[in-house]
C-alpha cells in the first residue's frame, strides 16, 4: 500500500493491552491506566479481522506491543489467529521480558517469530528503579531462552537517559559480544510527563557513537528500518541506534499502529486517530477498502520538537 507521500506502508504495530506489570519512569511511573478495563480491549477475533483487512491493504509485518503484551491471558490465541492470515509474513513482539522465560516456548508454538526486549540497565538495583520493580535476572534469562529457541533476531531496546543509565552504555554493548543479538539505543522521546519535562536528559546518539571509534558503520539495506547499525570486531551481534529526536526518519516510515481500544494511530508523534471499531460493528464487507483509505492519509511526519504533547501515554499507544 502506497500512502499519499509515496511511502510503502506494510508494517502494523498492535497494542494488545494498556496493562503492564512494570512502571517504567519514562513510560508510566505512577502506574496510571496500567490496570485498564479489560472489556475495552479488542478481542482476538476483532484483532484478527482488522489484521486480515490490513493484509489485504498491503500489510505484511505485525508486531504485538502493549502495555506489556504477555499479561494478556489470550495472547497465544491472538498470535495463532494472526499467523493464519494470508499475506502476513512476519510476527514479532516487544516485551519487558519479565514473563518471557515461562512463556517463550508456547509463544513460538503459537507462531511468534521474533522478539524485542526492553532492557535499560544491567545493574540489579537500577533496573528495579527504572522499571518500578522489575527483576533483572528474569529478563536476562528470557533473552537467552529466546536465542535458544531461535526467535531471531533478538533485539534489545535501551532508552538512554542522561544521569540515569548513560554510564552503562559500554556494558550494555558488551551483551552483543558473545550473543548474536542486536543491542539498540533509543533516544528519549517527549511523551508522558517524564519525557515532556526532561528534555535535558535526552542523549544524542551521535554523541554516543562519536566517542566510540570501535563502532564500524554497517550499510543500510532497508531504509524503512529506523535503526542505524554498527559492528564491532570480534562481536557476534551488532549495535543499533534509533534517533527520532536528532535524525528524523519519517520520510521512510512504513508503519501504522492499532491501539488496544480500537483506534488506528498513523504516527507515534501525531495525535490524529481513526476509530475502527465503528466499521467492525457495522460488519463492513469493504474493510480492506476502508483500511487503504486510512493508510493513504498517513501524515508526513511527527511533531516531536514542536512542544508536542501526546494525547496518550506510551503504554496506551504501543510505542
N, C-alpha and C positions, 0 to 999 in steps of 0.2 A: 504494500500500500504506500503510495507516494502522497505526502502532505502538500499543502499549498506552497511550501518553500523548497520543494524538490527532495526532501529527505525521505529515505525508505524506512518506514516505521514497521518494525517486526518483533518488538520486544515488549511484553506485558509483565508488569510487576503487580502482584496481587497481595494486598494486605488482608490476611485471613482473620485477623483479630487486632483489637487495640490493647488487649490484655497482655500483661507481661509479668514475669516472675522476678524482674530486677527494676531498679530505679536509677538509671544512669544519670550522672549530673548534667550532661549536655542534652538529654532527651526528655526525661520526666522525673526530676529529683524528688518531687513531693508525692509521686505516685498517683496523681490525679488521672482519672479515666483508665487506670490500669485494671480496674475491675468493672468493665462496662457491662451493660445489659446484653447478655448473650443472644437475646432474641433479635437484636439489631443486626447481627452478623448475617451475611449471605450464607445460605445453606450450601452444602456440597453440590446439590443438584443445580442451584442457581449459578454457582461458580462455573460449573461445567457448561451450562447453557450460554453464559456470557463468553466464556473462553472459546467455545465452539464457533460462536458468531465472529469473534475476533480472528480466529484461524481462517475463516472464510474471507476476512478483510485483509489477510496477509500476515498476521502474527504467527511467528514460528518458535519464539523462545518465551518461556514463562519462568518467573522467579517468585516464589512464595516468601512473604515477609510478614511483619507484624507491626506493632507489638512484638510478641515472641510467638512464632507460628507453632512451636512444639507444645504450647499449652492448650491447643485445641484438641479435644478428645477424638475428633473425627478427621484429623489431619491425614491419616492413611487413606481414608475414603476419598478425600479431596485429591490427593496425589494420584490415586488409582484412576479416578474419573478423567483427570486431565491427560494422563498417559495414554488413554484410549482414543483421544481426539486426533483425527486425521489432520496432518499439517503441522502439528506441534512436534518439533524435533529435539527440543532441549527443555528439561525441567530441573530447576535449581532452587536453592533455598538459602536465605540469610537467617542465621540464628545466633543467639548468645552462647550456645554450646552447653548450657547447664544440663539439659536433658538429653544431649546427643548420645552419650555413652550407652544409655539404656534403650535408645530408640533407633539408632543408626541402622541396624540390620533390617528392621521392619520397614524403615523408610526406603531403603534400597529395594527391598522386595516389592514395595508398593509402586515403584517406578521412579523414585528420585535419583537423578544422575550426578548432580554436583552440589557442593556446599560451600557457603561463605560463613566465616565465623568471626564475630566481633571479639577483639582482644586488645584492650587498651593499656595493659600493664602486665609485667611478669613478676611484679612484687606482690606477694600474697595480700598484705595489708592494704596497699594502694589499690589493688584490683577490687577489693571489697569496698573501699571508699568510693571509687569511681562508679562502680556498678550498684551501689546501695545494698550490698550484701552478698554479692556473688562469690563462688568458691573457685579459685583459680585452677586447682587440680582437676576438677570436673571438666572444665573447658579444655585443658591441655590433653587429658585422656580422650576426650571426644575427638579432638583433632587427629590424634594418632590412629584412632579406630576408623575414622573416615578415610584416612590414607590406606589403611589395611584393607578396607572394603573396596577400594578403587573408585571412590566418589571424587574423582579428579577432574579438573584441577581444584584442589582445596585452596581456598583463598582466605587470608587473614586480614581483617579490616581494623586498622588502628586510627582513631581520631586523635590527632596531636593537639595538645593544649599546653600553652606556654606556662611554665611554673608548676605543672602537674605531672606530665609524663614525658616531657621533652628530654629528660636526662636518661631515658631508656631506649632511645632510638637505635643505637648500635646493638644493644642486647636483643631487641625485637628483630632486627635484621638477621641476627645470628640464627634465628629459627629456621631460616632458609638454607643454612649451610649443609645440613645433612638430611633435610626433608625436601622432597620435590613439591614445595608449596609456593604460593605467591603471597608475599607479605606486602600489603598495600597501606600507605599512609594517606589519610584523608584530611584535608583542611577543614577546620571547624566552620560550620555554616551558621548564619544568623537566624536560627529557627528556635523558637521557645525562649523562655526568659534567660537562660544561661547564654545561649548563642547571641541573642539580641543585645544583652547587657555586657558582654565580654569580648568586644571586638579587639581589644588589646591583647587577648590571649590567642589570637589566630597566628599560626606559624606558617609562613610561606614555604611551600615545598621547594621552591628554587633555592632557598637558604640552606635547607637540609642537604640538597644534592651538591651545592657548591663546595661545601667543606668536606665532602667525601669523594675524593678523586678515584677511589677504587671502583665506584659505580660506573659501569660502561653501558652507554645508551644502546637499547635494542630497537631495531627498526620496527615501526608500527605497521602491521599487516591489515588491521581492521580499524578504520577511522572512527567507527561508532563506539569502540571500547573507550571509556573515559580515562582509563589509567595509561600513563606513560611508563614503560618498563625499562629496568636496568638489570644487567647481570653483574655478578662478581666472580672473579676467578676462584675455582675450587668449590663453588656453591652448587648444590643440587637444584635449588629453587631460584626464583628471581624476585626483584623488588619493584613495586609499582607505586606511582604517585598519582592521586586523584586531586585535582586542584580547581574546584569550582569557583573559588574566590579570586584567584590570581590568573587563571588561564581558562576562560570560559570556553566550553566545548559544545555549546548549544547548536552550532551550525551542523554538527554531525550526530546530534542526539536522535536515537531511534526508538525511544521508549515512551510508553504511557503507563498510567497507574490506575488500579482499581482499588478503592477503599473497602474496608470490611462492611461498611453500611451501604454499599451500592452506588458510590459516586465515582465517575471517571475523572481523574485529575490528569490533565495533559502535560503538566510541568510541575516539578517539585517547588520551584520558586515563583509560582504564579497561583493566585487563589481561585482562578476560574475552575468550576467543576460542572459536570453534567450528571444529573440523576438518572441512572439507567434502570432503576427499579420500576419506574412507571412503564417502560417498554416491556419489561418482564411480566408485569401484572396484566398488561393488555394482551399478553401472549402473542406478540407481534411475530408474524411469519417472515418479515423482512428485516430481522435483526442484523443480518450481515450488511445490509444497505445502511441501516442506522449507524452501525459501527464505522463504516467507511466515511460517512459524513462527519462524525465526531473526530476521527483521526485526522481527516483532511484539515480541520480547523485548529490543529495544534499550534500554539503561539511560537514565535520565533525564538524567544529566549527568556531566561529567568530574570527576576528583579532584585537579586541579591546586590547589595551595594547601593541601593536606592532607598534606604530606610524602609525596606520591605518588612512587613510583619505578617507572618503566616497565619491564616485563619484556623489552622490545625497544628497541634504539636506533632513532632516527628512520628511518634508511635501511632498516630491517627492517620498517617499517610502511607507509611511503609518504607520511607527512605528512598 
